[in-house]
Amino acid sequence: MIAAFRNVGPELGGTALAALPCARSELADAVVAPLVNDVAAAERNLVLVLDDYHVVHAEAIHASVAFLLRCLPPRVQLAIATREDPPLPLARLRAAGDVTEIRAADLRFSRREAAVLLNDSLGLRLEPAAVERLRDRCEGWAAGLQLAALSLRNHEDAHAFVEAFAGDDRQIGDYLLEVLAQQPPELRDFLLQTSILERLSGSLCDAVTGRNDGAQQLEAVSRANLFLVALDTRREWYRYHQLFRDLLRRELARVAPDLAPKLHRRASAWHRTQRDADAAISHAVAAGDLEDAAELIAQYWDRLFQLGQMETILRWIRALGDEAARADARVCLVYAWCALFLGRHDEAEEWRLAASLAPAPQRLYSTMISIEANATALEASQAYMAGNVERALDASRRSVAAHPNDAHFTHWIAKLQLGHALYYAGALDDAADVIEETLPRLSPERWSVLVVIAYGCLAVIRATQGELEAAGRAAAEAERLVDELQFTEAPWAAQALVGRGKLLDVAGDLAAADTTLARAAVLARRGTRPLVQAHALILLPQIKRRRRDHAGARTAAREARKVLDGCPDSGMLAELLAKVERSLALAPEPSAGEAGGEDELSKRELAVLRLLASPLSQREIGSELFASLNTAKGHVRSVFRKLGVSSRRAAVARGRELGLI
């Protein structure tokens, strides 16, 4: 859909296209909304046509089209061609008068239209009664009329033919066979052999048939009106009408049952030379060459994975069948990687374990130096995306050990995983060292996602450590890459936003910090990154309180708690959230026996600390708390002692540092 709009105006849909690979369940908000905004701003009269909509089964697509219908700009019309009612809000559209429905009865040819087709276009010169009889037998179906006309051309007794024509599916099939039988043997063989193709071009047909007249034969088929549909304006690519194609395939299976696999094998080889992995794999599977198809998947999956086309890769693997897929350790790992990034963690674990049971492959490609090493890297990513810091740290260390060659990029990818795990474990110095050592070794063009996350991580670390200049440089580099690579809607931009949010907070731009961290939480949730999401939510309450949005602060803290409760081990984030919850009185006070419990501020002292950040005098603070001046002074002294400060300004600064204000 985006490509269709960009055909009309290259400026349309840029943001939507960048967001598409990682939108997942957020398709409407992340992709359709910015697309609608672009189209509305263009102020052009457009008609968007969605053909063959009945082949769509994904609920996310139906939801996105329904969203589009709700928000459709006034100058845009949507036309949907389908063989069945789509699961869209048709009743609401009918009630609002916003839909025009053209049903099968409306598409039936009238007597005049049938006469124009049969006599004017096809030159049959039939009597009006014969035209009407054929129209009735076909119930006005245009394709049926055309099929009847093709057969009628070769009958001397037109009247007898019309009387005998029934127009049902069996009759249509019979007449299609008759049409085929009437073709010259050379053309008939061409039709049968190329019927295995979904799309046809001259050179592809030559590869399949072993001849060199593909373009000429396609032209002959087109001239004969043998149900060939042009797919481009240059008339280089075609397809057969579905009815005709299906009949040709059945006839090929009847007359040459052993030929189809050979033809598919040739088609697969041709598509491989064109680097069309999708068609090459499809034909290899159709040929029964499952090992060859698995080899192609292992070879080409990484390129599509980088583009976010996980569902396409999984479709390839499902086409192999469960037995063939599990017989190749590489395919098992590919399935696991795709499932992981689609948020299907149980499937990812199942297929990772399946890889350890599969036979070792004879050939590996650049993304896999060994099955064991790749499985370990996958385990580290699984743990990180599941919010299990302890397991992520252990698996990352094992992954580095499994990728010992520092001349190979996989070593540095493993090191970056370790850097992220160290960061969430609270080892900030070690994490920064690892990330800074690794970043110069990985190309931002090839490893854009990892590099953006790493710079964002480094920005957060340096900001936390008070090294604001270094944090600013890292955040700026992350943002430069996000803009350059159009990652503004991508979940991996969330870490960069957390770093920028911390810097904005330090600079005192609370409104911008609030917006930035809230956006980080949304993107992280979209990409199933609970640790990043929770971190953004943990930083929000102290900012919202300083903006006097106490209800918003509590909401953010509760949402953060909900996220962390789903994490097996959230590392340093657990203590950060506990402090925030205590400051908001969302968690019980620690008992006297707990470490550091005697230094925790009571609820009363927390209230005093917040009032110290206001312009109120100590007497006025006492009035706010319905306490005497001496009582208020006692609370202030206790706050100073517990925070280890000696002045009001220092107490406020320390309270903000601890997230208490």
Secondary structure, 3 states (H helix, E strand, C coil): CHHHHHHHCCCCCHHHHHHHHHCHHHHHHHHHHHHHHHHHHHCCCEEEEECCHHHCCCHHHHHHHHHHHHHCCCCEEEEECCCCCCCCCHHHHHHHCCCCCCCHHHHCCCHHHHHHHHHHHCCCCCCHHHHHHHHHHCCCCHHHHHHHHHHHCCCCCHHHHHHHCCCCHHHHHHHHHHHHHCCCHHHHHHHHHHCCCCCECHHHHHHHHCCCCHHHHHHHHHHCCCCEEECCCCCCCEEECHHHHHHHHHHHHHHCCCHHHHHHHHHHHHHHHCCCHHHHHHHHHHCCCHHHHHHHHHHHHHHHHHCCCHHHHHHHHHHHCHHHHHCCHHHHHHHHHHHHHCCCHHHHHHHHHHHHHCCCCCCCCCCCCCHHHHHHHHHHHHHHHHCEHHHHHHHHHHHHHHCCCCCCHHHHHHHHHHHHHHHHHCCHHHHHHHHHHHHHHCCCCCCHHHHHHHHHHHHHHHHHCCCHHHHHHHHHHHHHHHHHCCCCCCHHHHHHHHHHHHHHHHCCCHHHHHHHHHHHHHHHHHCCCHHHHHHHHHHHHHHHHHCCCHHHHHHHHHHHHHHHHCCCECCCHHHHHHHHHHHCCCCCCCCCCCCCHHHCCCHHHHHHHHHHCCCCCHHHHHHHCCCCHHHHHHHHHHHHHHHCCCCHHHHHHHHHHCCCC
